[in-house]
Amino acid sequence: MPIHYGTGRMTSPIKTLSLAALLMLSGSRAHAQDRIEASLGVWSPHADIVVASDGGGLSGTSIDLRQDAGLTDGHFPAAALALRVAARHKVRFEYLPIVYESSAMLTRDVTFTGVTYPRGAAIGSTFDWKSYAAGYEYDFLVKPRWAAGLIIEVRQTDIQERLSSASATQVRRTRVPVPVVGGTVRVDPAEHFSLSVELTGFKVPNSADRHYGGHYADLKVLGTIHVTSHVGAQAGYRLVDIGHLGELDSATLTLRGVYFGAVVRR
């Protein structure tokens, strides 16, 4: 079964973040050191994704995109920008695009947005998830070799699911702004090495009639080797766990895997 997926193609928002960072980094040297931090990398997560969508008076099947639709893991770009606006205050931006495209032969009947795809049908599926984040970080503890901070963000999640066969093509799109809170801890155990751990999240309990609810959690563990005072190489691990329950659709999404990238500071 042929599988195609995003493998580091730099999309327009990533280009915009990168260009903005380069312009600011090339600016006047009068700014304080580390006023700007820009990073660009590749995330290679293992994905577990289950979606369901009702329609036409029919309940949607919980479709496991790995088992039912042939999803395989891929490699995706991630871009981030942080601007230090005061000694302990930062504004932060991130863009993370994830696209899985796959094809498979169904081994059972599945119903999606009111259309039933029978066992034995050849299907193609697309799961397109784009995440945009803008937020604020306040470092309430700053010590010579470590710091701790509070993070508040608004993360816009834009998810589009598409299922197609020779007889039908159905699409469901969900856009949800998610306010998240959390914290970060950074330590410098050696002169040219730093380690950071960041956890943010949000939860809405499921309603009594189970028509609304969800959660969002994002964990990052990142080590940075400082090649120079302004350039570093990064490696680490990231876990994103999302659960969405709506009146007509639901989804669970867990992505976990290694990250490699580069960071530039000025």
C-alpha positions in Angstrom: 0.0 0.0 0.0 1.6 3.3 -1.0 2.1 5.9 1.7 3.0 9.5 1.3 3.6 12.0 4.0 5.1 15.4 4.8 8.9 15.2 5.1 10.2 18.7 6.0 8.7 20.8 3.3 8.9 24.4 4.5 5.4 26.0 4.3 4.7 29.7 4.1 4.2 30.3 7.9 7.6 28.6 8.6 9.2 30.8 5.9 7.7 33.9 7.5 9.0 33.0 10.9 12.4 32.2 9.5 12.6 35.4 7.5 11.5 37.5 10.5 14.1 35.9 12.7 16.9 36.5 10.1 15.9 40.1 9.8 15.9 40.7 13.5 19.1 38.7 14.0 20.9 40.9 11.4 19.8 44.1 13.1 21.7 46.4 15.5 24.1 44.9 18.0 22.8 47.4 20.6 20.1 44.8 21.7 20.8 42.7 24.7 22.3 39.3 24.2 19.7 36.5 23.7 16.9 39.0 23.1 15.8 36.8 20.2 15.7 33.1 19.9 14.7 31.3 16.7 14.6 27.6 16.1 13.9 25.3 13.2 13.9 21.5 13.3 12.4 18.2 12.3 10.1 16.2 14.5 9.7 12.4 13.9 6.8 11.2 15.9 5.0 7.9 16.2 1.4 8.6 15.6 -1.8 7.0 17.1 -4.9 8.7 15.7 -8.5 7.7 16.0 -11.3 9.8 14.4 -15.1 9.6 14.3 -17.7 11.8 12.6 -21.5 11.5 12.6 -23.8 12.6 9.8 -27.0 11.8 8.0 -28.5 10.3 11.1 -25.7 7.7 11.3 -23.2 7.4 14.1 -19.7 7.5 12.9 -17.3 4.6 13.3 -14.2 5.1 15.4 -11.6 4.9 12.6 -8.0 4.0 13.7 -5.9 5.7 10.9 -3.0 3.3 11.5 -5.0 0.0 11.5 -7.9 0.9 9.2 -6.3 3.4 6.8 -2.6 2.4 6.6 -1.0 5.4 8.3 2.7 5.2 8.7 5.0 7.6 10.6 6.7 10.6 9.0 9.0 13.6 9.6 7.6 17.1 10.0 9.1 20.6 10.3 8.6 22.8 13.4 9.4 26.5 13.8 9.5 28.6 16.9 10.4 32.2 17.8 10.8 33.8 21.2 11.3 37.5 21.8 12.6 38.7 25.2 10.7 42.0 25.8 12.1 42.5 29.3 14.5 40.8 31.7 12.0 38.0 32.7 9.4 38.4 30.0 9.1 36.7 26.6 6.5 36.5 23.8 6.5 33.2 22.0 5.3 31.9 18.6 5.3 28.4 17.1 4.0 26.8 14.0 3.7 23.0 13.6 2.2 21.4 10.4 1.4 17.7 10.4 0.0 15.9 7.3 -0.5 12.2 6.9 -1.7 10.7 3.6 -2.2 7.0 3.2 -4.2 4.3 1.3 -5.5 0.9 2.3 -8.0 -1.8 1.7 -10.7 -1.8 4.4 -11.0 -4.9 6.5 -14.3 -3.8 8.0 -17.3 -1.5 7.3 -16.7 2.1 8.4 -19.0 5.1 8.5 -17.7 8.6 8.2 -19.9 11.7 8.1 -23.0 9.7 7.1 -21.3 7.6 4.4 -20.5 3.9 4.8 -17.4 2.5 3.2 -17.7 -1.2 2.9 -15.2 -3.9 3.8 -12.9 -4.5 0.8 -13.1 -1.0 -0.5 -9.9 0.8 -1.5 -9.7 4.1 0.4 -7.4 7.0 0.6 -7.2 9.1 3.7 -5.7 12.5 4.7 -5.2 13.8 8.2 -4.1 17.4 8.1 -3.3 19.1 11.4 -1.8 22.6 11.6 -1.1 24.1 15.0 -0.4 27.8 15.6 0.6 29.1 19.0 1.2 32.6 20.4 1.9 33.1 24.1 3.7 34.7 27.0 6.4 33.4 29.3 7.3 34.9 32.7 10.5 33.6 34.3 9.7 34.0 38.0 12.9 32.3 39.2 16.2 33.2 37.6 19.4 31.7 39.1 23.0 31.6 37.7 22.6 28.1 36.3 18.9 27.5 36.2 15.5 29.2 35.7 11.8 28.4 36.0 9.0 30.1 34.2 5.2 30.3 33.7 3.7 29.8 30.2 0.3 31.1 29.0 -0.6 30.4 25.3 -3.4 30.4 22.9 -3.0 27.5 20.4 -5.1 27.4 17.3 -5.6 23.8 16.1 -6.9 23.3 12.6 -7.7 19.7 11.8 -9.1 18.4 8.5 -9.9 14.7 7.9 -10.6 13.3 4.5 -11.8 9.8 3.4 -12.2 8.9 -0.2 -13.0 5.9 -2.3 -14.1 5.3 -5.9 -17.7 6.0 -4.9 -17.5 8.8 -2.3 -15.3 11.5 -0.8 -16.1 13.0 2.6 -14.3 15.8 4.5 -14.7 17.0 8.1 -12.8 20.1 9.3 -12.5 21.3 12.9 -11.0 24.5 14.1 -10.5 24.9 17.8 -8.7 27.7 19.7 -7.2 26.1 22.9 -5.9 28.2 25.8 -3.1 26.4 27.6 -1.0 27.0 30.7 2.1 25.4 32.1 5.7 25.8 33.0 9.3 25.4 32.0 12.5 24.7 33.8 15.9 25.3 32.2 19.3 24.2 33.7 22.9 24.7 32.5 24.8 21.7 33.9 27.9 22.5 31.7 29.3 25.5 30.1 28.3 24.6 26.5 25.2 22.5 27.3 21.7 23.3 28.6 18.6 21.2 29.2 15.0 22.4 29.2 11.7 20.7 30.2 8.4 22.3 29.2 4.8 21.1 29.9 1.6 22.9 28.9 -1.9 21.7 28.8 -5.7 22.3 29.2 -8.7 20.1 30.0 -12.4 20.5 29.7 -14.4 17.7 31.5 -16.8 15.7 29.3 -20.3 17.0 29.6 -23.1 14.9 31.2 -24.5 14.0 27.7 -21.0 13.4 26.4 -21.4 15.9 23.6 -18.6 18.2 24.6 -15.2 17.9 26.3 -11.5 17.4 25.6 -7.9 17.8 26.7 -4.6 19.0 25.3 -1.1 18.2 26.7 2.3 19.1 25.2 5.6 17.9 26.8 9.0 18.9 25.4 12.4 17.8 26.7 15.2 19.4 24.9 19.0 19.5 25.1 21.1 22.2 23.4 24.8 22.1 22.6 26.0 25.7 22.3 28.4 25.6 19.3 29.0 29.3 19.6 27.5 32.0 21.8 24.8 32.5 19.1 24.3 29.1 17.5 23.3 25.8 19.0 22.3 22.2 17.9 19.3 20.7 19.6 18.0 17.2 20.2 15.1 16.0 22.4 11.7 14.4 22.8 8.2 15.7 22.3 4.8 14.3 23.2 1.5 15.8 22.1 -1.8 14.2 23.4 -5.1 15.6 22.3 -8.7 14.4 22.9 -11.6 16.2 21.3 -15.3 15.4 21.9 -17.9 17.4 19.9 -21.5 17.0 19.1 -20.9 15.4 15.7 -17.2 14.4 15.7 -14.5 13.2 18.0 -10.8 12.5 17.8 -7.9 11.3 19.8 -4.4 12.1 18.7 -1.1 11.0 20.4 2.2 11.9 18.8 5.5 11.1 20.5 9.0 11.0 19.2 12.4 12.6 18.8 13.2 16.1 17.6 16.4 17.5 16.0 17.0 21.1 15.1 19.1 24.2 15.3 18.7 27.4 17.3 20.0 30.9 16.7 20.1 33.5 19.5 21.0 37.2 19.4 
